[in-house]
Amino acid sequence: MESPRAFESLDGFEWLNGQRCTRILRRPDTGFVFEFGPYRVCVLCAWRIVRGNGELLLGLADYEQLFASRSALDAQEIVATLMMNAHVMSVTVAEPASDLAIGFAGGHVLEVWNDSASGEAWRLVGPGGRTWTAAAGTLISSALSVPV
């Protein structure tokens, strides 16, 4: 039986394929920002990085956690290690919630899932400042970018 939340390829996002993550920022107003050269994904909701087999490598809740050590886990460094040297192989979205998945060479995937029925979950800013925003379970495209 096919899953009703199967991931579908996003048409028109070929420009992100082959890009490499160049910077990761955490900003209080825009959450995590993953930059891919001139393009960026602003994440205001839950996210995680998994291996191709589904093994969880890192999630939003891991950021700055102490766990068993006395120093905080450097999630930004872990994300950089996993994503900075790997090229984007695919960009997919799951309907109807507009969850985002970015697949990388090497098999790991950045999964971003909408955790609000009313707020903005994530925003993808692409060529020419065009934006795609996932909010309230819909994906909205616009020609104007919102500064981040």
FIKOL-741866 format. One record per residue (C-alpha): residue number from 1; residue in three letters; x, y, z. Coordinates in nm, 2 decimals. Layout:
<nodes>
 sese nupa     px     py     pz
  NUM  ALA      X      Y      Z
...
</nodes>
This chain:
<nodes>
 sese nupa     px     py     pz
    1  MET   0.00   0.00   0.00
    2  GLU   0.13   0.34  -0.10
    3  SER   0.18   0.59   0.18
    4  PRO  -0.04   0.90   0.16
    5  ARG   0.26   1.11   0.27
    6  ALA   0.49   0.99   0.00
    7  PHE   0.76   1.24  -0.10
    8  GLU   0.72   1.39  -0.45
    9  SER   0.99   1.57  -0.65
   10  LEU   0.94   1.94  -0.67
   11  ASP   0.94   2.05  -1.03
   12  GLY   1.15   2.35  -1.10
   13  PHE   1.40   2.30  -0.82
   14  GLU   1.68   2.15  -1.05
   15  TRP   1.88   2.47  -0.97
   16  LEU   1.95   2.34  -0.62
   17  ASN   2.08   2.00  -0.75
   18  GLY   2.45   1.99  -0.74
   19  GLN   2.48   2.28  -0.49
   20  ARG   2.68   2.23  -0.18
   21  CYS   2.58   2.37   0.16
   22  THR   2.81   2.67   0.22
   23  ARG   2.70   2.80   0.56
   24  ILE   2.47   2.72   0.85
   25  LEU   2.34   2.99   1.08
   26  ARG   2.11   2.99   1.38
   27  ARG   1.92   3.32   1.41
   28  PRO   1.66   3.40   1.67
   29  ASP   1.42   3.55   1.43
   30  THR   1.45   3.31   1.14
   31  GLY   1.55   2.98   1.31
   32  PHE   1.82   2.78   1.12
   33  VAL   1.93   2.90   0.79
   34  PHE   2.10   2.66   0.55
   35  GLU   2.28   2.84   0.27
   36  PHE   2.36   2.68  -0.06
   37  GLY   2.57   2.94  -0.24
   38  PRO   2.33   3.22  -0.33
   39  TYR   2.02   3.01  -0.23
   40  ARG   1.90   2.94   0.12
   41  VAL   1.65   2.74   0.33
   42  CYS   1.52   2.91   0.64
   43  VAL   1.38   2.66   0.88
   44  LEU   1.14   2.76   1.16
   45  CYS   1.01   2.42   1.25
   46  ALA   1.15   2.07   1.34
   47  TRP   1.43   1.92   1.13
   48  ARG   1.66   1.63   1.14
   49  ILE   1.94   1.47   0.94
   50  VAL   1.91   1.10   0.87
   51  ARG   2.11   0.84   0.68
   52  GLY   1.95   0.68   0.38
   53  ASN   1.85   0.39   0.59
   54  GLY   1.66   0.62   0.83
   55  GLU   1.92   0.62   1.11
   56  LEU   1.88   0.95   1.29
   57  LEU   2.21   1.15   1.30
   58  LEU   2.10   1.48   1.44
   59  GLY   1.79   1.67   1.51
   60  LEU   1.68   2.02   1.62
   61  ALA   1.64   1.91   1.98
   62  ASP   2.01   1.81   1.98
   63  TYR   2.13   2.17   1.93
   64  GLU   2.33   2.29   2.24
   65  GLN   2.23   1.98   2.45
   66  LEU   2.47   1.86   2.72
   67  PHE   2.38   1.49   2.71
   68  ALA   2.66   1.30   2.90
   69  SER   2.93   1.56   2.86
   70  ARG   2.98   1.89   3.04
   71  SER   3.00   2.09   2.71
   72  ALA   2.72   2.15   2.47
   73  LEU   2.69   1.94   2.16
   74  ASP   2.80   2.15   1.87
   75  ALA   2.52   2.07   1.63
   76  GLN   2.63   2.33   1.39
   77  GLU   2.97   2.16   1.35
   78  ILE   2.80   1.82   1.30
   79  VAL   2.56   1.97   1.04
   80  ALA   2.86   2.13   0.87
   81  THR   3.05   1.80   0.86
   82  LEU   2.75   1.62   0.71
   83  MET   2.64   1.88   0.46
   84  MET   2.93   2.11   0.37
   85  ASN   3.11   1.86   0.15
   86  ALA   2.81   1.68   0.00
   87  HIS   2.62   1.80  -0.31
   88  VAL   2.24   1.82  -0.32
   89  MET   2.10   1.53  -0.52
   90  SER   1.73   1.58  -0.48
   91  VAL   1.47   1.82  -0.34
   92  THR   1.13   1.67  -0.25
   93  VAL   0.81   1.77  -0.07
   94  ALA   0.54   1.56   0.10
   95  GLU   0.18   1.66   0.06
   96  PRO  -0.04   1.77   0.22
   97  ALA   0.17   1.92   0.50
   98  SER   0.45   2.05   0.26
   99  ASP   0.73   1.87   0.45
  100  LEU   1.07   1.92   0.28
  101  ALA   1.35   1.67   0.22
  102  ILE   1.69   1.76   0.07
  103  GLY   1.89   1.45  -0.03
  104  PHE   2.27   1.47  -0.04
  105  ALA   2.54   1.27  -0.21
  106  GLY   2.65   1.01   0.04
  107  GLY   2.29   0.92   0.12
  108  HIS   2.20   1.15   0.41
  109  VAL   1.88   1.36   0.40
  110  LEU   1.79   1.69   0.57
  111  GLU   1.42   1.64   0.66
  112  VAL   1.21   1.94   0.76
  113  TRP   0.86   1.89   0.87
  114  ASN   0.58   2.13   0.93
  115  ASP   0.49   2.13   1.29
  116  SER   0.23   2.41   1.29
  117  ALA  -0.12   2.42   1.13
  118  SER  -0.10   2.80   1.12
  119  GLY   0.26   2.93   1.11
  120  GLU   0.54   2.94   0.86
  121  ALA   0.74   2.62   0.87
  122  TRP   1.02   2.68   0.62
  123  ARG   1.11   2.91   0.33
  124  LEU   1.33   2.83   0.03
  125  VAL   1.48   3.13  -0.15
  126  GLY   1.60   3.06  -0.50
  127  PRO   1.71   3.22  -0.82
  128  GLY   1.61   3.59  -0.87
  129  GLY   1.48   3.60  -0.51
  130  ARG   1.19   3.38  -0.58
  131  THR   1.06   3.21  -0.26
  132  TRP   0.86   2.90  -0.18
  133  THR   0.70   2.92   0.17
  134  ALA   0.55   2.63   0.36
  135  ALA   0.28   2.76   0.59
  136  ALA  -0.04   2.61   0.72
  137  GLY   0.02   2.29   0.51
  138  THR   0.04   2.47   0.18
  139  LEU   0.33   2.56  -0.04
  140  ILE   0.32   2.92  -0.16
  141  SER   0.54   3.06  -0.44
  142  SER   0.62   3.42  -0.49
  143  ALA   0.85   3.63  -0.70
  144  LEU   0.96   3.86  -0.41
  145  SER   1.21   3.74  -0.15
  146  VAL   1.17   3.81   0.22
  147  PRO   1.51   3.92   0.37
  148  VAL   1.67   3.69   0.61
</nodes>
